[in-house]
Amino acid sequence: MYTYQRLRDLREDSDKKQEDVALILGISRQQYQLYESGKREMPMHLFVMLAKHYNVSLDYLAGLIKTPKALY
């Protein structure tokens, strides 16, 4: 099982619904929910899209660092 609590935290901090993020990624809300809940592993290209959208580094999204680093 994979944990993606950061995805949920970033989504909630930006006042978005799962449907909003799914639309950004071009996937269904159900598929995004599986990723966010950790029931499915999210492909790297979707992580990259979210990192760009939220302007955070991939290592922050992956939980490797505690403080977000901006991409630009």
N, CA, C and O of each residue as an XYZ file, in Angstrom:
288
protein
N       0.849     -1.184      0.000
C       0.000      0.000      0.000
C       0.892      1.245      0.000
O       1.891      1.314      0.716
N       0.516      2.194     -0.797
C       1.261      3.447     -0.910
C       0.518      4.535     -0.149
O      -0.712      4.526     -0.088
N       1.259      5.472      0.430
C       0.621      6.569      1.152
C       0.904      7.877      0.447
O       2.048      8.215      0.144
N      -0.153      8.591      0.199
C      -0.033      9.856     -0.512
C      -0.747     10.970      0.255
O      -1.518     11.740     -0.317
N      -0.476     11.040      1.551
C      -1.087     12.075      2.388
C      -0.740     13.475      1.883
O      -1.562     14.386      1.984
N       0.453     13.655      1.346
C       0.843     14.964      0.813
C      -0.107     15.415     -0.287
O      -0.450     16.594     -0.373
N      -0.536     14.469     -1.135
C      -1.454     14.826     -2.212
C      -2.745     15.401     -1.644
O      -3.255     16.412     -2.128
N      -3.254     14.761     -0.638
C      -4.482     15.238     -0.011
C      -4.261     16.600      0.648
O      -5.072     17.514      0.496
N      -3.164     16.721      1.374
C      -2.875     17.985      2.058
C      -2.758     19.141      1.065
O      -3.331     20.207      1.287
N      -2.025     18.940     -0.021
C      -1.871     19.996     -1.023
C      -3.210     20.335     -1.669
O      -3.521     21.505     -1.891
N      -3.993     19.314     -1.966
C      -5.307     19.545     -2.579
C      -6.196     20.351     -1.646
O      -6.815     21.330     -2.063
N      -6.259     19.944     -0.391
C      -7.105     20.650      0.572
C      -6.599     22.066      0.841
O      -7.398     22.990      0.994
N      -5.282     22.241      0.900
C      -4.713     23.576      1.124
C      -5.044     24.531     -0.011
O      -5.128     25.742      0.194
N      -5.233     23.986     -1.211
C      -5.572     24.837     -2.354
C      -7.081     24.886     -2.608
O      -7.532     25.364     -3.649
N      -7.855     24.382     -1.637
C      -9.329     24.401     -1.709
C      -9.866     23.749     -2.979
O     -10.795     24.259     -3.605
N      -9.277     22.628     -3.349
C      -9.727     21.885     -4.522
C     -10.404     20.595     -4.087
O     -10.108     20.040     -3.029
N     -11.308     20.138     -4.921
C     -11.942     18.839     -4.719
C     -11.153     17.808     -5.522
O     -10.368     18.158     -6.404
N     -11.373     16.546     -5.207
C     -10.723     15.487     -5.974
C     -11.076     15.605     -7.457
O     -10.242     15.336     -8.321
N     -12.295     16.001     -7.744
C     -12.732     16.169     -9.133
C     -11.895     17.225     -9.858
O     -11.570     17.067    -11.034
N     -11.553     18.297     -9.151
C     -10.748     19.370     -9.747
C      -9.359     18.862    -10.133
O      -8.868     19.139    -11.227
N      -8.740     18.122     -9.226
C      -7.398     17.610     -9.485
C      -7.442     16.557    -10.597
O      -6.561     16.515    -11.456
N      -8.456     15.725    -10.571
C      -8.601     14.704    -11.620
C      -8.717     15.360    -12.990
O      -8.145     14.869    -13.963
N      -9.443     16.452    -13.073
C      -9.597     17.178    -14.334
C      -8.246     17.717    -14.807
O      -7.934     17.648    -15.996
N      -7.456     18.246    -13.898
C      -6.122     18.748    -14.225
C      -5.256     17.628    -14.794
O      -4.485     17.838    -15.731
N      -5.393     16.428    -14.210
C      -4.570     15.293    -14.618
C      -5.135     14.541    -15.822
O      -4.450     13.715    -16.425
N      -6.389     14.833    -16.164
C      -7.013     14.146    -17.293
C      -7.433     12.722    -16.976
O      -7.421     11.852    -17.847
N      -7.808     12.488    -15.710
C      -8.252     11.170    -15.278
C      -9.594     11.314    -14.572
O     -10.062     12.430    -14.347
N     -10.211     10.196    -14.224
C     -11.490     10.248    -13.508
C     -11.267     10.555    -12.028
O     -10.177     10.347    -11.494
N     -12.306     11.048    -11.385
C     -12.221     11.316     -9.954
C     -11.974     10.011     -9.196
O     -11.226      9.987     -8.218
N     -12.599      8.937     -9.649
C     -12.428      7.645     -8.993
C     -10.966      7.182     -9.052
O     -10.427      6.662     -8.075
N     -10.341      7.380    -10.212
C      -8.936      6.985    -10.346
C      -8.061      7.829     -9.416
O      -7.173      7.302     -8.745
N      -8.316      9.138     -9.379
C      -7.528      9.993     -8.492
C      -7.739      9.596     -7.033
O      -6.793      9.599     -6.245
N      -8.955      9.261     -6.677
C      -9.248      8.855     -5.301
C      -8.434      7.621     -4.921
O      -7.948      7.518     -3.794
N      -8.286      6.691     -5.851
C      -7.474      5.497     -5.588
C      -6.016      5.870     -5.354
O      -5.355      5.284     -4.496
N      -5.512      6.837     -6.108
C      -4.139      7.299     -5.922
C      -3.987      7.992     -4.577
O      -3.068      7.690     -3.816
N      -4.886      8.918     -4.288
C      -4.774      9.701     -3.066
C      -4.931      8.828     -1.823
O      -4.297      9.090     -0.801
N      -5.757      7.809     -1.900
C      -5.958      6.931     -0.743
C      -4.863      5.885     -0.604
O      -4.792      5.187      0.408
N      -4.008      5.773     -1.617
C      -2.914      4.821     -1.557
C      -3.279      3.423     -2.007
O      -2.499      2.489     -1.823
N      -4.453      3.266     -2.592
C      -4.866      1.944     -3.067
C      -4.248      1.585     -4.412
O      -4.213      0.417     -4.798
N      -3.766      2.590     -5.115
C      -3.054      2.377     -6.376
C      -1.836      3.285     -6.403
O      -1.837      4.372     -5.825
N      -0.801      2.819     -7.081
C       0.401      3.628     -7.227
C       0.215      4.591     -8.397
O      -0.176      4.183     -9.491
N       0.496      5.857     -8.161
C       0.331      6.865     -9.193
C       1.544      6.878    -10.106
O       2.677      6.847     -9.625
N       1.327      6.924    -11.428
C       2.453      6.977    -12.371
C       3.260      8.262    -12.206
O       2.736      9.301    -11.803
N       4.535      8.164    -12.526
C       5.453      9.289    -12.354
C       5.009     10.515    -13.140
O       5.136     11.634    -12.642
N       4.491     10.338    -14.359
C       4.119     11.510    -15.161
C       3.007     12.314    -14.485
O       2.925     13.528    -14.676
N       2.154     11.658    -13.702
C       1.117     12.396    -12.974
C       1.721     13.136    -11.784
O       1.286     14.240    -11.456
N       2.720     12.537    -11.136
C       3.433     13.249    -10.067
C       4.079     14.522    -10.614
O       4.034     15.574     -9.977
N       4.668     14.416    -11.781
C       5.315     15.579    -12.394
C       4.276     16.666    -12.681
O       4.526     17.846    -12.435
N       3.124     16.269    -13.195
C       2.063     17.247    -13.467
C       1.621     17.947    -12.186
O       1.414     19.160    -12.177
N       1.478     17.185    -11.108
C       1.066     17.781     -9.833
C       2.157     18.665     -9.240
O       1.858     19.713     -8.668
N       3.401     18.260     -9.368
C       4.502     19.086     -8.875
C       4.494     20.440     -9.572
O       4.683     21.476     -8.934
N       4.277     20.428    -10.878
C       4.199     21.687    -11.633
C       2.984     22.495    -11.213
O       3.073     23.709    -11.032
N       1.855     21.826    -11.059
C       0.624     22.526    -10.693
C       0.740     23.199     -9.324
O       0.365     24.359     -9.158
N       1.261     22.459     -8.351
C       1.378     22.992     -6.992
C       2.680     23.767     -6.762
O       2.869     24.371     -5.705
N       3.571     23.748     -7.749
C       4.865     24.413     -7.655
C       5.671     23.913     -6.453
O       6.175     24.694     -5.646
N       5.774     22.579     -6.363
C       6.572     21.951     -5.319
C       7.477     20.911     -5.973
O       7.211     20.451     -7.083
N       8.529     20.554     -5.283
C       9.468     19.567     -5.817
C       8.896     18.151     -5.685
O       8.019     17.884     -4.864
N       9.416     17.271     -6.510
C       8.991     15.875     -6.456
C       9.385     15.218     -5.138
O       8.660     14.363     -4.629
N      10.536     15.617     -4.579
C      10.933     15.020     -3.306
C       9.986     15.417     -2.178
O       9.806     14.657     -1.227
N       9.380     16.597     -2.272
C       8.371     16.983     -1.291
C       7.102     16.152     -1.480
O       6.534     15.655     -0.508
N       6.661     16.003     -2.723
C       5.478     15.183     -2.990
C       5.672     13.753     -2.508
O       4.739     13.137     -1.994
N       6.864     13.231     -2.670
C       7.153     11.856     -2.275
C       7.342     11.696     -0.768
O       7.442     10.573     -0.274
N       7.393     12.805     -0.037
C       7.561     12.740      1.400
C       9.001     12.587      1.841
O       9.266     12.232      2.989
N       9.942     12.853      0.933
C      11.358     12.716      1.275
C      11.891     13.911      2.056
O      12.863     13.788      2.802
N      11.258     15.059      1.886
C      11.629     16.250      2.649
C      10.368     16.821      3.288
O       9.261     16.591      2.801
N      10.537     17.560      4.374
C       9.383     18.081      5.108
C       8.946     19.464      4.653
O       7.777     19.824      4.788
N       9.869     20.232      4.122
C       9.560     21.594      3.712
C       9.508     21.671      2.195
O      10.451     21.259      1.519
N       8.419     22.191      1.657
C       8.318     22.242      0.192
C       9.351     23.170     -0.435
O       9.634     24.247      0.090
N       9.903     22.746     -1.549
C      10.797     23.581     -2.357
C      10.069     23.940     -3.625
O       9.498     23.076     -4.289
N      10.088     25.210     -3.964
C       9.421     25.662     -5.178
C      10.199     25.224     -6.414
O      11.428     25.155     -6.396
N       9.480     24.935     -7.469
C      10.113     24.575     -8.731
C      10.633     25.802     -9.454
O      11.660     25.742    -10.129
N       9.924     26.919     -9.313
C      10.293     28.147    -10.006
C       9.916     29.337     -9.185
O      10.147     30.472     -9.601
